[in-house]
Amino acid sequence: MSTPGNRNPQAWGEMYALGVETRAAARVLRQAPADTRNAALREIAAMLRGQTSEILAANREDVAAAQDAGADAAMLDRLRLDAARIAATAKGVEEIAELPDPVGRVLARWQRPNGLDISRIATPIGVIGIVYESRPNVTADAAALCLKSGNACILRGGSDAIRTNGAIHDAIFAVLGQSELPNSCVEFVRSTDRDIVGMMLGGLDGAIDLIVPRGGKSLVARVQAEARVPVLAHLEGICHVYVHERADAARGRAIVLNSKMRRTGICGAAETLLIDRSVLPSLGLSILNDLRDAGCEIRGDEAVRALFPDAVPAQDDDWNREYLDAIIAVKAVDGVDAAIRHIETHGSHHTESIVSEDAAVAEHFLAALDSAIVMWNASTQFADGGEFGMGAEIGIGTGKLHARGPVGVEQLTTFKYVVRGTGQLRP
């Protein structure tokens, strides 16, 4: 055991031991039959429903503490659970159980002239460390996705949700204790010691194969700067809606309002609205009124403010901001290519949507942009693994390697080559 230069040797010893246990559990889990993994997931869903009262009681304590600490409305929305949200989380776990088994998929197979039979087979990654903030549903979602994909995991949630995360893990742990899978398949770090994040980023002496950060810009930046193991980053969601001059008025108004205001604190919420200058005085004005009436602050460029005096002057950094609040930056643009240039300059490659009845323009928008998710006539709030039919997701990958968009069970696998021969020798 190599001891890093951390400030808490006792914590390092505990985390090292946890890493060893989780690595051992991963070896068992990667060979567990799909039926065993699916049965555990169904039992976890049932346990979450059965433990709703206990989870909500813990959540009330976390929410009260966050309110006392001055948390804003967006953070409280991400933190707060109710019976409906727990039921939705349990349903997501069940949906994950019903997905096809991602482990053992034959991704490709071919034969060489010498008779070698070569297959590329999907396999679990191993041990995944997940560092996240605020959203306690991530505890259940991440555990379920990892179990389904044959990965063990070490979960480290934020201190603001420590009680809720612990209650959810208690439900998971109770099921694993009665299943054919090791308890250590899903480990949860109950300490709020910040040094522990650094230990996980160091890989726990080879125990962790992949780190997934789920949280704000500062958390992701720290993970990317300090991680000594591969990182599957979920960066900020600076999502755009572009209203083309040939947008259907009713559809455009509904899509923009839903994209921004359905839930303002999620990464798929629209943060910038681009409107063709030709329809700004007509459809654009209706959209701006809709947003204002829904309680959204509008930060507009000069053209928007000339038409809509209630708008706050947009500053240069407004085009690069993820508000996670009832605030939106609005800009007038001259056509689809101007919209694309703005998005490529200021976006985070998360999710972009065009509202238009012109199929050629829409297909140009979809092809030209390099974001992880591009949409036509749909709300950006569909940027979610559950809505994509994945049951849940561990985040939205905005990088260009391995996984992009919702990271579900298939994205939590890697592959290996299996070569079958009949005695071939290389000359």
N, C-alpha and C positions, 0 to 999 in steps of 0.2 A: 504493500500500500504506500503510494507516494503522497505525502502530505503537502498540500499547497500552502503558500504563505498567507493563509487566511487569519482572521482575528479571533476565531472561535474553534479551537482544536476539538472540543467536545462535540460541537455541531458537525464538524467534518467527520469524526468517527461514526456518528449516527448516520450521516448521509452516505458514507462509504458502505456501511453495512446494509443500508436500504438498497443501494445500487447493486450490491452482490445478490441480494434476495430477488430483486426484480430481474436481473439478468438470468438467474436460474429459472424463474417463472417463465421468462420469454422462451427458453428452450423447450419447456413443456407445452406452452401455448401454441408454438408454431406447428406442432404435430397434432394438436387437438382436432378431432373431427368437427366438421361444420355443424353437425347436429348438436354437439356439446356446447359450442360457442353460442349457437342460436337459442338453445334452451336457457342458458344463463341470461341472455339478453331479455328474453320474455319474462323471466322471473324478476329481473331488475326493474322492468317497467311496472310490474305488479307491485313490487315493494315500494317504488316511488309513490304510486297512488296510495298505498296503504300507510305510508309515512308522511302524507301531506300535512297533517296537523303539526307534526314535529318539525318538519322543514319550514313551515310558515312561521312557527314560533321563533325559530332561530333567525329567520330572515327579518322578522320585526325588530329584533335586537340590533342586527346589522344596520338596518335602515335608520333606526333611531340614533345610533352612534354616528352614522354618516351625516344625518341632519344636524346633530350637535356640533359636528366638525365643519359645518358650513358647505356641504356638498351641493352642487348646482342641480337643477332639475334634470338635466340630461344624464348625469351620473346616477341620480336616484332612480330614474326610469330603468337604466341598465341593471341596477342592483335589485330593484323590488320584484318580488314574486307574488303571485296570487294563485288560487286554486286552478284557474284556467291555464296559466303558464306552466304549472307543474303537470297538468294533464296533457298539455301539448308536448312537453318534454318527454313524458312517458310514451306518448303515441309515436314520437320520433324514434325512440329506442326500439319500439316494436317494428316500425317500418324498416329500421336498419337490419333487424333480425330476418326480415322477409326478403332482403336483397339477395341476389345471387352471390355465392361464395367468391370473394375476390382472390383467395389463395389457391394456387395450383392451376390458375388459368393458363392455357397454352396460348401465348401471345403470337408465336410463329413456330413453324416447323418445316424443315427441309432436309433433303438427303444430298450428300456429296457424291461425286462420281466414284469415290473409293468405298462407298457403302455406309459411311458414318451417318447416323441419324441424329440430327441436332434440333433441340427444342429450346425455345426461350420461355421460361416458366415464371409466373408471378409468385413472389414470395414475400413474407412479412419483412419489414425493415429491421425489427428487433425490439429495442427499448426506445421509446419516444418520451422526451421530456417536454412538458407543456407548461409554459409560464404565462399566466393570464391575469387580467384585472376585472373587477366589478361584476362581470356577468356570471352568476352562479350556475346558470344552465350549462355552461361550458364543462363543468365537472361531469355531468351525466353524458353530455354529447361526446366529449372527448373519450371518456371511458368506453362508451358503446362503440364508437368508431374504431378504437384501437382493438377491442376484443374481437369485433367482427373481422378485422383485417389481420388477426393473429399476432398483434403487437402488444407487448406489455407497456405500461406507461407510468410515469412519475408526474403527478400533478402538483403544481405550486400556484395556488390562487392568490389574489391580493388580500391584504389585511382587512380591507373594507368588507369583504364577504366571508371572512374566516369561519364564522359560525354556520352560515348557510351551506358553504362548501363542505364543512365537516359533517353536517346532517345528511347531505346527499351522499357523501362517501360512506357514511355509516350504513345507509340502505344498500349500497353496492357491495360493501364488504360483507354484510350479512348474507347476501345471496351467494357470493363466491365461497364463503365458509361452508356452505351446504352443497356446493356444486362439485363437479369433477375437476375444476380448474383451481390452481393455487391462488390463495388470497393475494399474494404479491403481484398478480397480474395487473392490478390497479392500486398503486400506492399514492397516498395523498400526504403532502408535507403540512403538518399542522402548525409548525413554527412560523412566526412572522419575521424572523431574523433575516435581514436583507442579504447577509453574507451567503445564505443558502442559494440564492439565485446565481451568484458568482460560481459557487461550487457546481451547480448543474450546468452552467455554461462551459465549465472546464471539462465536462463529460464524466465526472465522478470516477476518474481513473479507468476510463474505458467502458463504463457501464452503459452510458447513453449514446445512442447512434444518431439521433436527430433531435434538434430543438425546434419547437414551434412556439413563437411568441404570439399572444393574442391580447392586444391592449393598445394603449395610446402611443403616440409618436416617440415619446421619450423612452418607453419600455423597449420598443422595437429597435431604436437606435442603440440602446445599451446592449441588447442581445447581439446585434450585428457587429458591434465594436469589440465585444469581449468573448464571443463564443469560440471555442476551440473544436467544436464539432459542427457538421453541416446544419444550416438553418433554413427552415421553410417559412419565409417571412410573409406576414399579413400586414401590409403597409396601410396608411390612411386611405380613406375612401373619398377622394375629391371627385365625386360623380357629377356628370353633366346631363342635362336634358336640352336638346336643340329643337326648337319649334321652327320648322321649315315654312316657307311662304305658302306651300300647298297642304298645310296641316288641316285636318278636319277640326272645326272650332270646338265642338262639344268634346271630342276625343282629346284634343290638346289641353283643354282646361282641366279635364278630369285626370289626365296622366301627370301633368305638372303638379297639381295639388296633392295627389297621392304620393308622388315621388318624394316630395318635400315633407309633407305634414303627417303622413300615416304614423310613422314613428321617426322622430327627428334624431334620436340618439343612436341609430344603427349605421353601420358603415355603408349600407346601400342607399341611404337617404341622399337625394340630390342636394348638392351644395352650390352649384352654379347653373343658371338658366341662360341660354343663348336664344335670342329671338331674331328672326329675319327682320331687317329694318323695314321692309315693305309692309309687314303686317303688325308692326309694333303699335301703331295708333288704333288698330281695330282689335284683333285677337289678343295682341300683347297687352293692351290696356285691361281687357277682361280678365286675363290671367293675373295681372298685378293686383287688381281689385280682389280677386278670389284669395290670393295669398294674404293680403292685408286683412281681409275679413276673417281669415282663419287664425290671425294672431302672429303672422310671420313678418319679421322685419326685413325690408328690402334694401339692399345696398346696390345702387345703380350707377352706371356710367352716365356721361353727360346727356346722351340721347334719352335714356330712361328717365332721368330726373327732370328733363324738360317736359316730358309728357306726364310724369307722375311725381308731383312735388313732395309727396310723403316719403319718397325714397331718400335714404341716407347716402351721401356721396361715397362711392366705392373707392377705397385706397388700393395701391398696387398690390399689397399682400392679400387683399380679399379674394383675388382670383386663385390663390394658392392655399386656401384655408379649408380645413374640414371643421365646420362649426359644431356639428352634433347638437344642434339647437335650432330653434325656430328663426333662423336667419338664412337668407339666400342672396348670393351675388347675381346681378342680372346685367347682361350686356347685349347691345344690339350688334348684329353682324350682317355682313353683306354676302349672303349665300353660304352654301354648304362647305366650300373649301375654306372660307374664313372661319367657320365653326370648327372644322377639323384642325386648322392651324392653332386656334386658341386651345383646344383640348390637348393637342400634342405638346404645347408649350407649358400649360399650367396643370394638367391632370396628373393623377397618380396611377394611371393604367388599371383602374378598378372597373368601373361600369359607366357606360355612356349610352344614351337613348336618343333616337331621332323620332320626331312625330311628323309624319308626312304621308300624303296619299300618292306621291310620285315614287313608283317602285324603283325606277332607275336611280334617282337621287338617293333613296334609302339604301340600295345595294352598294352604291359608291361609298356612302358613309360607313357601312358595315365592313367593307373590304379595306378601306383606307386606314382606319384606326387600329392601333395595336394594343388596345386595352384587353384585359382578361375577359371581359364580358361586354358585348355590344348588342344593342336592342333596337327593334323597330316597332313603334307604336305599342310600347309596354312600359310600365312603371319600373324605375330603377330599384324599387323595393323588392322586386323578384330576385335580386342578386342574393340568393340564399340556397344552401344545399337542400333544405327541406322542400323548397319550391321547385328545385330542379329534379326532385324525385330521389334524392340521395338519403332521405331520412333525416339527416343533419349534416353539418360540416364543422370542421375544426377551424375554419377561417377561409378567407378569400385570398388565394395566392396571386400576387401582383408581379412576381418576378417572371423571368423568361425560361427558367430551367425547371425540370421535373414537373411540378404541378402548377396550373394556372386556374383561376376561377375558384369555385367552391371545392374545397379539399375534403373529399369523402373517402369511402373505404378503398376504392380502387387507387386513389392518389396516395394512400398510405401503404402501398406495396412497392417493392422494387422487383428485380428479376434476377434469375440466374440461368445459365445455359446447362442443359442436360444433354450429354453426348453418349449415345449408345453405339457400341461397335461389336464387331465379330472377330476381333483379333487383329485389326489393322495396325500396321507399323509404318511410321513415317520414314521414307527412304532418305 
